[in-house]
Amino acid sequence: MPKISETDLILNPDGSVYHLNLLPKHISDTIITVGDPSRVYKVSQHFDDVDFEMNKREFITHVGRYKGKKITVMSTGIGTDNVEIFFTEIDALVNLDLKTREPKSRKKKLKVVRIGTSGALQEDIPLGSHLYSNYAVGLDNLMQFYELPMDEFETKIAADIQSKTGLPFMPYMVAGSEMLKEQIGFDMIAGNTITTPGFYAPQGRVVRAPNKLPKLLDDLNYYHNKSSDFWLTNFEMETAGYYAMARLLGHEVLSVNAIIANRIKEKFSKDPDKVIDSLIKKVLERI
């Protein structure tokens, strides 16, 4: 592979990657990510100590130790565009020689656990529950720009979702890490997560702007592939980007979700912070 150009991978004057403002020493083998920058503090407050902090745009990073184990926790903000930046730059930090701008001969596999919030798409998923994303289905267009390998099952379900919802494009679909499902999500609800490119119309909400797919929420709620017994369980805005970038770059990733809303029942949690905090503690104990 040829040397990576200065415009393809931009570095800051101190040698850190452009957006995250981090150096290789700041990346631990296990990374926890959150969307909301303020949630970084909710994770790191449980650390034994915090050795390093960096605030750059929506990317807030704390590096510390939990029960003696080094952990990096970082916020990515909202959307798969930020997930692409996050994954590309952390991968560069561990798998590229930033001085020669060439890939290292031995690649490092990181473990990334996303702790997020989500709205349930099925009536029987209770508020306050914890759900891991077995598969993620991307309604965003990030993977239109990458050569993403999908297996036969993923391609079949993605095409079926397009057919039954009337989407003008075929979504992409990717499985999460089997290893992390066993390590982190073993007693959580196993879900199949829809990742959308927006919070309002792409998730079936109507405020003032007209919605082009007014039946989308119902279509996703009722979607069922009978031959595979495959249902869709929840909405959010990042997981498919995480799973796809992890597959492309060779890392392990799992998205776990605090269910703070049920879109079908039109209910919202009265204490979402409590649900999120209990999920944070659960992940830290298992990581």
C-alpha positions in Angstrom: 0.0 0.0 0.0 1.4 3.4 -0.9 2.2 6.1 1.7 -0.9 7.8 2.9 -0.9 11.5 1.8 -1.0 14.5 4.2 -4.4 15.4 2.9 -5.9 11.9 3.2 -4.9 11.7 6.8 -4.4 15.1 8.4 -2.2 15.4 11.5 -1.9 18.3 13.9 1.5 20.0 14.5 2.0 17.8 17.6 1.5 14.6 15.6 -2.0 13.9 16.9 -4.9 13.0 14.5 -6.8 15.9 13.2 -10.3 15.7 14.7 -9.7 13.6 17.9 -6.5 15.4 18.8 -5.1 12.1 20.2 -1.8 10.3 20.1 -1.3 6.5 19.9 -0.6 6.4 23.7 -4.1 7.6 24.4 -5.8 4.6 22.8 -6.4 1.6 25.1 -7.2 -1.9 23.9 -10.8 -1.3 25.1 -12.7 1.8 24.2 -16.1 2.9 25.5 -18.0 5.4 23.3 -21.0 7.5 24.0 -22.9 10.0 21.8 -23.5 12.8 24.3 -20.2 14.5 25.3 -21.5 15.1 28.9 -21.9 11.3 29.2 -18.1 10.8 29.1 -18.0 12.2 32.6 -20.7 9.8 33.7 -18.5 6.9 32.6 -15.1 8.2 33.9 -16.5 9.1 37.3 -16.3 5.4 38.0 -12.6 5.2 37.1 -9.9 4.7 39.7 -8.3 7.7 38.2 -8.3 9.8 35.0 -4.8 10.3 33.5 -5.7 12.3 30.4 -8.5 14.5 29.1 -9.0 16.0 25.6 -11.8 18.3 24.5 -12.0 18.8 20.7 -15.3 19.7 19.1 -17.9 17.0 20.1 -15.0 14.5 20.6 -14.4 14.4 24.4 -11.8 11.8 25.6 -10.9 10.6 29.0 -8.2 8.0 29.6 -8.0 6.2 32.9 -8.2 3.0 34.8 -11.1 1.0 36.1 -10.2 -1.7 38.6 -6.6 -1.4 37.3 -7.5 -1.8 33.6 -6.7 1.0 31.2 -9.8 2.3 29.4 -10.4 5.1 26.9 -13.9 6.6 26.9 -14.9 9.0 24.1 -17.9 10.9 22.8 -18.7 10.9 19.1 -21.7 13.2 18.9 -24.7 12.4 16.8 -24.6 10.5 13.5 -22.6 8.0 11.4 -20.5 10.8 9.8 -18.9 11.3 13.2 -18.6 7.5 13.7 -16.6 7.4 10.4 -14.2 10.0 11.7 -13.8 8.3 15.1 -13.2 4.9 13.6 -10.8 6.0 10.9 -8.7 8.0 13.3 -8.5 5.5 16.1 -7.6 2.8 13.6 -4.9 5.1 12.2 -3.5 5.6 15.7 -3.0 1.9 16.3 -2.4 0.5 12.8 -0.4 3.2 11.0 3.1 4.4 11.5 2.3 8.1 11.7 5.8 9.1 10.9 6.3 7.1 7.8 2.5 7.2 6.9 2.5 3.5 6.1 0.5 0.7 7.6 2.1 -1.4 10.2 2.8 -5.0 9.3 0.9 -6.4 12.3 -2.6 -5.0 12.7 -4.2 -4.4 16.1 -7.8 -5.4 16.9 -9.5 -3.0 19.2 -12.6 -3.7 21.3 -15.2 -0.9 21.2 -18.4 -0.8 23.2 -20.9 1.9 22.4 -23.3 2.9 25.2 -26.3 4.7 23.7 -29.9 5.6 24.2 -32.6 4.3 21.9 -36.4 4.2 21.3 -38.1 0.8 21.1 -40.0 -0.2 17.9 -41.9 -3.0 19.5 -44.6 -2.7 22.2 -43.2 -5.5 24.3 -39.8 -3.9 24.9 -40.1 -2.1 28.2 -38.8 1.3 29.1 -35.7 1.0 31.3 -34.5 -2.2 29.6 -31.0 -2.8 28.2 -30.7 -4.1 24.6 -27.7 -5.1 22.6 -27.7 -4.8 18.8 -27.4 -8.2 17.2 -27.6 -6.7 13.8 -27.7 -3.0 12.7 -29.5 -1.8 9.6 -28.3 1.5 8.2 -30.8 3.9 6.6 -28.0 6.4 6.2 -25.8 6.7 3.1 -22.3 6.3 4.6 -21.7 2.8 3.1 -22.5 4.1 -0.4 -18.9 5.4 -0.3 -17.2 2.1 0.9 -16.9 -1.4 -0.4 -18.7 -3.1 2.5 -18.8 -6.9 2.4 -22.2 -8.3 3.5 -23.0 -11.9 3.7 -26.0 -13.7 2.1 -28.3 -13.3 5.1 -27.5 -9.6 5.6 -28.1 -8.9 1.9 -31.4 -10.8 1.9 -32.8 -9.0 4.9 -31.6 -5.6 3.7 -33.4 -6.1 0.3 -36.5 -7.4 2.0 -36.7 -4.3 4.3 -36.4 -2.1 1.2 -39.2 -4.0 -0.5 -41.6 -4.0 2.4 -41.1 -0.4 3.5 -40.9 1.3 0.1 -37.5 2.8 0.8 -36.0 4.3 -2.4 -32.7 2.6 -1.7 -31.4 -0.7 -0.1 -30.1 -0.2 3.4 -26.9 -1.9 4.6 -26.9 -4.5 7.4 -24.0 -5.7 9.6 -23.7 -8.0 12.6 -22.0 -7.0 15.8 -19.1 -8.8 17.5 -20.0 -12.3 18.6 -17.2 -12.2 21.2 -18.6 -9.0 22.8 -22.2 -10.2 22.7 -21.1 -13.1 24.9 -18.9 -10.9 27.2 -21.2 -7.8 27.5 -24.7 -8.6 26.3 -25.4 -12.1 27.5 -28.4 -11.2 29.7 -29.7 -8.2 27.7 -32.5 -8.2 25.1 -31.1 -9.2 21.7 -32.2 -6.6 19.2 -32.0 -5.6 15.6 -31.4 -1.9 15.4 -32.3 0.6 12.8 -29.8 3.5 12.3 -31.3 6.6 10.7 -29.7 9.7 9.3 -32.0 12.0 11.3 -34.1 12.2 14.4 -37.4 13.5 13.0 -38.7 12.4 9.6 -36.2 9.5 9.2 -37.6 8.1 12.5 -41.2 8.7 11.5 -41.7 12.0 13.4 -43.8 14.9 12.1 -43.4 18.4 13.5 -43.9 21.0 10.7 -41.9 19.8 7.7 -43.9 17.3 5.5 -42.8 13.6 5.8 -42.2 11.8 2.5 -42.6 8.3 4.0 -45.5 8.8 6.5 -46.0 5.1 7.1 -42.3 4.4 7.8 -42.7 3.9 11.6 -45.6 1.4 11.1 -43.7 -0.3 8.3 -40.6 -0.9 10.5 -42.7 -1.8 13.5 -44.6 -4.5 11.6 -41.7 -5.7 9.5 -41.1 -9.4 9.9 -39.1 -11.8 7.8 -41.0 -15.0 8.5 -38.4 -17.4 7.1 -35.7 -16.0 9.5 -38.1 -14.8 12.3 -36.3 -11.4 12.0 -37.9 -8.4 13.6 -36.7 -4.8 14.0 -36.5 -3.7 17.7 -35.2 -0.1 18.1 -34.2 3.2 16.5 -31.0 5.3 16.9 -28.5 7.2 14.8 -25.0 5.5 15.1 -24.9 1.7 15.5 -24.8 0.7 11.8 -21.9 3.0 11.2 -20.0 1.4 14.1 -20.7 -2.1 12.9 -19.8 -1.3 9.2 -16.6 0.6 10.0 -15.5 -2.2 12.4 -16.0 -4.8 9.7 -14.0 -2.7 7.2 -11.1 -2.1 9.6 -11.1 -5.4 11.5 -12.1 -4.4 15.0 -14.6 -5.9 17.5 -17.6 -3.7 18.3 -20.9 -4.0 20.2 -23.6 -1.4 20.7 -25.7 -1.6 23.9 -28.7 0.6 24.3 -30.6 2.1 27.2 -34.3 2.0 26.1 -35.7 5.3 27.2 -38.6 5.6 24.9 -41.2 3.3 23.3 -42.4 4.8 20.0 -45.3 2.4 19.6 -46.7 3.1 23.1 -45.7 6.8 22.8 -44.1 6.6 26.2 -40.8 8.3 27.4 -38.8 7.3 30.5 -39.5 9.4 33.6 -35.8 8.9 34.7 -33.6 8.3 31.6 -30.4 9.1 33.6 -31.1 6.2 35.9 -31.5 3.8 33.0 -28.3 5.0 31.4 -26.2 5.0 34.6 -27.2 1.4 35.3 -26.1 0.4 31.8 -22.8 2.2 32.2 -22.1 0.3 35.5 -23.1 -3.0 33.9 -20.7 -2.5 30.9 -17.8 -1.4 33.2 -18.2 -4.5 35.3 -18.1 -6.8 32.2 -15.4 -5.1 30.2 
